[in-house]
Amino acid sequence: MRAYENLDFLHSPDARTLRILSEYIEPLSRFKHYKIEDTIIFFGSARTLPRDQAEKALAEATAAAGAKAGDPAPPELKSAEYNLRMSAYYEATRELAGRLTAWSKGLEGTDRRFVVCSGGGPGIMEAANRGASEAKGINIGLNISLPFEQEENPHISRELIFEFHYFFMRKFWFAYLAKAVVVMPGGFGTLDELFELLTLIQTRKIRKHMPIVLFGSSYWAEIVNFEALADHGMIDRADLDLLFRTDSVDEAYDYITEQLETHSLGTPGPTL
């Protein structure tokens, strides 16, 4: 049997280097084939629902609760109410991804610039791919195989669905092609992705200009006290300028397009 056809060997610890290289070489080949030069990355929670699903869930929870006036709301109802509030971020992501895709498609003399890219799963990731798809743009999903099965969402361009085993290779492809980043409310994964990029930018391991939009002021103010890091001298106060914080799709759109037109439009391709 040829070594490259020996699945027992390829899945063994001895072949780990080959598997890692495959997660670099195969995406590289596909990105070249489809002329993907740079991306706009969307990070955020996989748990965020679209508004219509959140409204339906709230109606069902309300009917099931059957609470009388003055009775405390059951946990299921409170959760459904919270999910409806958070669905605003799904809809904002969908709108912003669509508008950025339409803007990118309208650039003269360019071909597939600033393609929307997400982690490929549900929630905010789905919203980003959905918005780009609704604007009739190609878009990317960098999925990850997990024990609890993160399925790719149905809005990713079929030829640009990827599934990674190694988190660090997935992160490499996020950072390598990105020219702008939008970070919506999220959990451990979103925080991990945000802080890794901030570390790489702060330490100049990423040398390209990379605007980062932190969307959802009240959420992020409660989750991370960036000002306290500066107050305690753990980061330079100038590092706070690495983040553009907003609650407005219009502001996020204007900021990203202005930054890309100023710093990235004339420099296609990865520049780490």
C-alpha positions in Angstrom: 0.0 0.0 0.0 1.2 3.5 -0.9 2.0 5.5 2.3 -0.3 8.4 1.2 -3.2 5.9 0.9 -2.6 4.3 4.3 -5.4 5.8 6.4 -4.2 4.1 9.6 -0.8 5.8 9.1 -2.3 9.2 8.1 -4.5 9.2 11.3 -1.6 8.2 13.5 0.5 10.5 15.7 3.5 9.9 13.4 1.6 11.7 10.6 0.5 14.7 12.6 2.9 16.9 10.7 1.2 15.8 7.4 -2.2 16.6 8.7 -1.2 20.1 9.9 0.4 20.8 6.5 -2.7 19.6 4.8 -4.7 22.2 6.7 -2.4 24.8 5.3 -1.8 23.6 1.7 -5.3 22.6 0.8 -7.0 25.9 1.8 -4.1 27.8 0.2 -4.7 25.9 -3.1 -8.5 26.6 -3.0 -8.1 30.3 -2.1 -5.8 30.7 -5.0 -8.1 28.9 -7.4 -11.1 31.1 -6.4 -8.9 34.3 -6.3 -9.6 35.1 -2.7 -7.1 37.7 -1.7 -8.4 39.2 1.5 -11.4 39.0 3.8 -13.6 40.7 6.4 -13.9 38.5 9.4 -17.0 38.2 11.6 -16.7 36.7 15.1 -19.5 36.2 17.6 -21.6 33.7 19.5 -22.9 30.5 17.8 -26.0 30.8 20.2 -27.5 34.0 18.8 -30.8 33.5 17.1 -32.3 35.3 14.2 -35.2 37.6 15.1 -38.0 35.4 13.7 -36.8 32.3 15.6 -36.4 34.3 18.8 -39.9 35.7 18.5 -41.3 32.3 17.9 -39.5 30.9 20.9 -40.7 33.7 23.1 -44.3 33.2 22.0 -44.0 29.5 22.9 -42.4 30.2 26.2 -45.0 32.8 27.1 -47.8 30.3 26.2 -46.2 27.6 28.2 -45.6 29.8 31.3 -49.3 30.8 31.6 -48.2 33.1 34.4 -50.7 35.4 36.1 -50.0 39.1 36.5 -47.6 39.7 39.3 -46.1 36.1 39.2 -42.4 35.9 38.8 -41.3 34.9 35.2 -40.0 31.4 34.9 -36.4 30.9 33.8 -37.5 29.6 30.4 -39.4 32.8 29.7 -36.6 35.0 30.9 -34.2 33.1 28.7 -36.5 33.6 25.7 -36.8 37.3 26.4 -33.0 37.6 26.6 -32.6 35.7 23.4 -34.9 38.1 21.6 -32.9 41.1 22.8 -29.7 39.4 21.6 -31.2 38.6 18.2 -30.6 42.3 17.4 -26.9 41.4 16.9 -27.8 38.6 14.5 -29.8 41.1 12.4 -27.1 43.8 12.7 -24.5 41.2 11.5 -26.7 40.2 8.6 -27.2 43.8 7.5 -23.5 44.8 7.9 -22.2 41.7 6.0 -24.7 42.4 3.2 -23.7 46.1 2.9 -20.0 45.3 3.0 -20.4 42.7 0.3 -22.4 45.0 -1.9 -19.7 47.7 -1.4 -16.9 45.3 -2.2 -18.6 44.1 -5.4 -19.0 47.7 -6.5 -15.3 48.5 -6.3 -13.8 49.2 -9.7 -10.8 47.3 -11.0 -11.0 44.7 -8.3 -11.9 41.0 -8.2 -13.3 39.3 -5.1 -11.8 41.7 -2.6 -12.7 41.8 1.1 -14.8 38.7 1.1 -17.0 38.0 4.2 -15.6 35.2 6.2 -17.0 33.5 9.4 -16.4 30.5 11.5 -18.9 28.7 9.4 -21.4 27.7 12.2 -24.7 29.0 13.4 -25.6 32.2 15.2 -23.5 35.3 14.4 -21.4 33.2 11.9 -24.6 32.2 10.0 -25.8 35.8 10.0 -22.5 37.0 8.4 -22.7 34.3 5.6 -26.4 34.9 5.2 -26.0 38.7 4.7 -23.2 38.2 2.2 -25.2 35.5 0.3 -28.3 37.8 0.2 -26.1 40.4 -1.4 -25.2 37.8 -4.0 -21.6 37.6 -2.9 -19.3 34.6 -2.4 -18.4 34.1 1.3 -16.3 31.8 3.4 -16.9 29.5 6.3 -13.9 28.2 8.3 -15.6 25.5 10.3 -14.1 23.4 13.1 -14.8 19.8 14.0 -16.1 19.6 17.5 -17.3 16.8 19.8 -20.8 18.3 19.8 -20.8 18.8 16.0 -20.7 22.3 14.8 -22.5 22.0 11.5 -21.8 24.4 8.7 -24.6 26.9 8.1 -26.4 26.7 4.7 -25.4 30.2 3.5 -21.7 29.6 2.9 -20.6 29.4 -0.7 -20.4 25.7 -1.3 -16.9 25.8 -2.8 -15.5 27.8 0.2 -16.6 25.6 3.1 -13.6 24.4 5.1 -13.5 22.1 8.1 -10.5 22.2 10.3 -9.3 19.8 13.0 -6.7 22.1 14.4 -7.8 25.3 16.0 -4.5 27.0 15.4 -4.7 26.3 11.7 -8.2 27.7 11.6 -7.0 30.8 13.4 -4.1 31.2 11.0 -6.5 31.4 8.1 -8.6 33.9 9.9 -5.6 36.2 10.6 -3.7 35.6 7.3 -6.4 36.8 4.9 -8.2 39.3 7.2 -8.1 43.1 6.4 -10.9 44.0 8.8 -12.6 42.3 11.8 -16.1 42.7 13.3 -16.5 41.2 16.8 -20.1 40.8 18.0 -21.1 39.6 21.5 -19.8 36.1 22.1 -18.3 33.7 24.6 -15.0 31.9 25.2 -14.3 31.3 21.5 -15.0 34.9 20.5 -12.9 36.2 23.4 -10.1 33.9 22.4 -10.2 35.0 18.8 -10.4 38.7 19.7 -7.5 38.6 22.2 -5.2 36.6 20.0 -5.6 39.1 17.2 -5.1 42.0 19.6 -1.9 40.3 20.9 -0.6 39.7 17.4 -1.3 43.4 16.4 0.2 44.8 19.6 3.4 42.8 19.2 3.6 43.6 15.5 3.4 39.9 14.5 0.6 41.2 12.3 2.1 44.2 10.5 -0.8 45.0 8.2 -3.4 47.6 9.2 -6.3 45.7 10.6 -9.3 47.7 11.9 -11.3 45.9 14.6 -14.9 46.8 15.3 -16.2 45.9 18.7 -20.0 45.9 18.2 -22.3 46.1 21.3 -21.1 48.7 23.7 -23.1 47.7 26.8 -22.2 44.0 26.4 -18.5 44.6 26.0 -18.3 47.2 28.8 -19.7 44.6 31.1 -17.6 41.7 29.9 -14.2 43.3 29.5 -12.9 46.4 31.2 -10.3 47.5 28.7 -9.9 50.9 30.4 -8.9 49.2 33.6 -6.1 47.4 31.8 -4.7 50.7 30.7 -5.3 52.3 34.2 -3.3 49.5 35.8 -0.5 49.9 33.2 -1.1 46.4 31.8 -1.5 47.9 28.3 -0.6 51.3 26.8 -3.5 53.7 26.6 -2.8 53.9 22.9 -3.7 50.2 22.6 -7.4 51.2 23.3 -7.3 52.8 19.9 -7.0 49.3 18.3 -10.7 48.9 18.9 -13.6 50.9 17.3 -16.6 50.5 19.6 -20.1 51.1 18.3 -23.8 50.0 18.4 -24.5 51.3 14.9 -24.4 49.4 11.6 -24.0 52.7 9.8 -21.0 53.7 11.9 -19.4 50.2 11.6 -19.9 50.3 7.8 -18.5 53.8 7.4 -15.5 53.0 9.6 -14.6 49.7 7.9 -15.0 51.0 4.3 -13.0 54.2 5.1 -10.2 52.2 6.7 -10.1 49.7 3.8 -10.1 52.4 1.1 -7.3 54.2 2.9 -5.0 51.4 4.0 -5.8 48.2 2.1 -7.4 48.8 -1.3 -4.1 49.2 -3.1 -2.4 46.2 -1.4 -4.2 43.0 -2.3 -3.2 39.8 -0.7 -2.0 38.7 2.7 0.5 40.9 4.5 1.3 39.5 7.9 
